[in-house]
């Protein structure tokens, strides 16, 4: 696969360990999926990102660390 094309379908953003980042992660996901013209499962993906970000904050991210949200388009 062409690396240039593949890079266009991967977006990521780091977030600090804060409950406020859940909404930011959801907005990043919304913006990315809209840019990719992927509207058919938008609500499902926003729910999944909210759940994963919340779980990362509650159970997976130690104090002083953050998490990375990486979205892959296909």
VOPAGU-2260 file (C-alpha; in pm, 1 decimal, decimal comma):
REM VOPAGU-2260
SITE   aa  ch    i         X         Y         Z
SITE  UNK   A    0       0,0       0,0       0,0
SITE  UNK   A    1     116,6     351,6     -76,6
SITE  UNK   A    2     244,5     511,2     251,1
SITE  UNK   A    3     103,2     850,6     151,9
SITE  UNK   A    4    -246,5     713,0     111,2
SITE  UNK   A    5    -219,1     509,9     429,7
SITE  UNK   A    6    -103,7     811,5     631,8
SITE  UNK   A    7    -411,1    1006,3     522,9
SITE  UNK   A    8    -631,0     740,1     684,3
SITE  UNK   A    9    -465,7     746,3    1025,8
SITE  UNK   A   10    -511,9    1028,1    1272,1
SITE  UNK   A   11    -410,0    1038,9    1633,6
SITE  UNK   A   12    -410,7    1279,3    1923,6
SITE  UNK   A   13    -269,3    1252,3    2276,3
SITE  UNK   A   14    -480,4    1347,7    2578,4
SITE  UNK   A   15    -394,6    1427,6    2937,4
SITE  UNK   A   16    -541,8    1233,8    3227,5
SITE  UNK   A   17    -850,7    1448,7    3283,4
SITE  UNK   A   18   -1225,0    1381,8    3261,0
SITE  UNK   A   19   -1255,7    1683,4    3028,8
SITE  UNK   A   20   -1064,7    1495,7    2760,3
SITE  UNK   A   21   -1353,9    1256,7    2698,8
SITE  UNK   A   22   -1552,4    1532,2    2527,5
SITE  UNK   A   23   -1240,5    1644,6    2339,4
SITE  UNK   A   24   -1177,0    1287,9    2218,0
SITE  UNK   A   25   -1537,6    1264,4    2102,6
SITE  UNK   A   26   -1506,6    1592,7    1910,5
SITE  UNK   A   27   -1178,8    1481,4    1752,0
SITE  UNK   A   28   -1352,3    1161,4    1642,0
SITE  UNK   A   29   -1651,0    1352,1    1501,5
SITE  UNK   A   30   -1425,5    1589,9    1307,0
SITE  UNK   A   31   -1210,7    1306,4    1172,7
SITE  UNK   A   32   -1500,6    1089,0    1060,7
SITE  UNK   A   33   -1670,5    1384,0     894,6
SITE  UNK   A   34   -1346,9    1466,1     711,0
SITE  UNK   A   35   -1333,4    1104,0     596,1
SITE  UNK   A   36   -1701,2    1123,6     490,3
SITE  UNK   A   37   -1781,3     832,9     723,8
SITE  UNK   A   38   -2125,6     936,4     847,6
SITE  UNK   A   39   -2302,0     600,6     849,7
SITE  UNK   A   40   -2174,1     484,3    1192,6
SITE  UNK   A   41   -2088,6     820,0    1348,0
SITE  UNK   A   42   -2308,4     782,8    1656,9
SITE  UNK   A   43   -2179,9     430,5    1724,4
SITE  UNK   A   44   -1819,8     543,8    1698,0
SITE  UNK   A   45   -1874,5     843,5    1925,4
SITE  UNK   A   46   -2024,7     615,2    2189,1
SITE  UNK   A   47   -1732,2     373,7    2160,6
SITE  UNK   A   48   -1474,7     651,1    2191,6
SITE  UNK   A   49   -1654,2     790,0    2497,5
SITE  UNK   A   50   -1655,6     448,8    2663,3
SITE  UNK   A   51   -1292,9     373,9    2579,8
SITE  UNK   A   52   -1168,1     715,3    2690,6
SITE  UNK   A   53   -1365,1     691,1    3014,9
SITE  UNK   A   54   -1233,0     340,8    3084,3
SITE  UNK   A   55    -877,4     451,8    3008,3
SITE  UNK   A   56    -911,7     731,2    3262,3
SITE  UNK   A   57   -1074,8     516,4    3529,1
SITE  UNK   A   58    -870,7     199,2    3496,8
SITE  UNK   A   59    -574,9     229,3    3262,7
SITE  UNK   A   60    -399,5     563,5    3283,1
SITE  UNK   A   61    -178,9     609,9    3589,7
SITE  UNK   A   62    -151,3     955,3    3748,6
SITE  UNK   A   63      80,6    1185,4    3558,3
SITE  UNK   A   64      30,3    1000,4    3229,5
SITE  UNK   A   65    -204,9    1037,6    2935,7
SITE  UNK   A   66    -360,2     830,5    2661,3
SITE  UNK   A   67    -344,9     830,1    2283,3
SITE  UNK   A   68    -651,7     812,4    2060,3
SITE  UNK   A   69    -564,8     670,0    1719,9
SITE  UNK   A   70    -828,2     642,7    1446,1
SITE  UNK   A   71    -786,0     428,7    1138,0
SITE  UNK   A   72    -990,8     476,9     825,0
SITE  UNK   A   73   -1036,0     208,1     565,2
